């Protein structure tokens, strides 16, 4: 699978969300968090500053869930990426 244009294919992180004090955030509370962590699986042909394998935070409202090759992934426009780790 290969992304095209200014899109990224991202594997959503399943790690539990913790506060700075180490408390786990419930599923209901984490649903209110706008930004999601994920690992980049494929970058589009027009994406310049993000590379495969990098961990990013993206606006989950702007992304789309898809099933590619039996794997659940997020299709994220480059403009929705807010942090590259």
C-alpha positions as CSV (number, residue, x, y, z in Angstrom):
1,X,0.0,0.0,0.0
2,X,1.3,3.4,-0.9
3,X,-0.2,6.8,-0.1
4,X,-0.5,9.4,-2.9
5,X,-0.5,13.2,-2.9
6,X,-0.4,14.9,0.5
7,X,-1.8,11.9,2.4
8,X,-0.2,9.6,5.0
9,X,-1.2,6.1,6.0
10,X,-0.9,5.8,9.8
11,X,-1.2,3.0,12.2
12,X,-3.1,4.3,15.2
13,X,-1.3,3.8,18.6
14,X,-3.1,1.5,21.0
15,X,-1.1,2.6,24.0
16,X,-3.2,3.6,27.1
17,X,-3.3,7.4,27.7
18,X,-1.8,8.6,31.0
19,X,-1.8,11.9,32.7
20,X,1.5,13.5,34.0
21,X,0.7,12.0,37.4
22,X,0.6,8.5,35.9
23,X,-3.2,8.1,36.0
24,X,-4.9,6.2,33.2
25,X,-7.4,8.1,31.2
26,X,-10.7,6.3,30.6
27,X,-12.0,5.5,27.1
28,X,-14.7,8.1,27.5
29,X,-12.2,10.8,28.5
30,X,-9.7,9.9,25.8
31,X,-12.5,10.2,23.2
32,X,-12.6,13.9,24.0
33,X,-8.9,14.3,23.3
34,X,-8.6,15.8,19.8
35,X,-5.1,14.6,18.8
36,X,-4.1,11.0,18.3
37,X,-0.7,9.3,18.2
38,X,0.3,7.1,15.4
39,X,3.2,5.6,13.4
40,X,3.5,6.5,9.7
41,X,3.3,3.4,7.5
42,X,3.4,5.2,4.1
43,X,3.9,8.8,2.9
44,X,2.3,10.4,-0.2
45,X,4.3,11.5,-3.2
46,X,4.0,15.2,-2.3
47,X,4.8,15.0,1.5
48,X,8.2,16.6,2.2
49,X,8.9,16.7,5.9
50,X,7.4,13.4,7.3
51,X,9.0,10.0,6.7
52,X,7.9,6.4,7.1
53,X,8.4,5.0,10.6
54,X,8.1,8.3,12.4
55,X,5.6,8.8,15.2
56,X,3.2,11.7,14.7
57,X,0.3,13.3,16.5
58,X,-2.6,14.2,14.2
59,X,-6.1,15.7,14.3
60,X,-8.3,12.6,14.4
61,X,-11.3,14.7,13.3
62,X,-9.6,15.3,9.9
63,X,-8.6,11.7,9.4
64,X,-10.5,8.7,7.9
65,X,-10.5,5.1,9.1
66,X,-9.9,2.5,6.4
67,X,-9.2,-1.2,6.2
68,X,-6.2,-2.0,3.9
69,X,-4.8,-5.5,3.6
70,X,-6.8,-6.7,6.6
71,X,-5.2,-4.0,8.8
72,X,-7.2,-1.0,10.3
73,X,-5.4,2.2,9.4
74,X,-6.0,6.0,9.4
75,X,-5.7,8.0,6.2
76,X,-4.4,11.4,7.4
77,X,-3.9,14.6,5.3
78,X,-0.5,16.2,5.8
79,X,-2.2,19.4,7.0
80,X,-3.7,17.5,10.0
81,X,-0.3,16.5,11.4
82,X,0.6,18.7,14.4
83,X,3.7,17.1,15.9
84,X,6.4,14.8,14.5
85,X,8.4,13.0,17.1
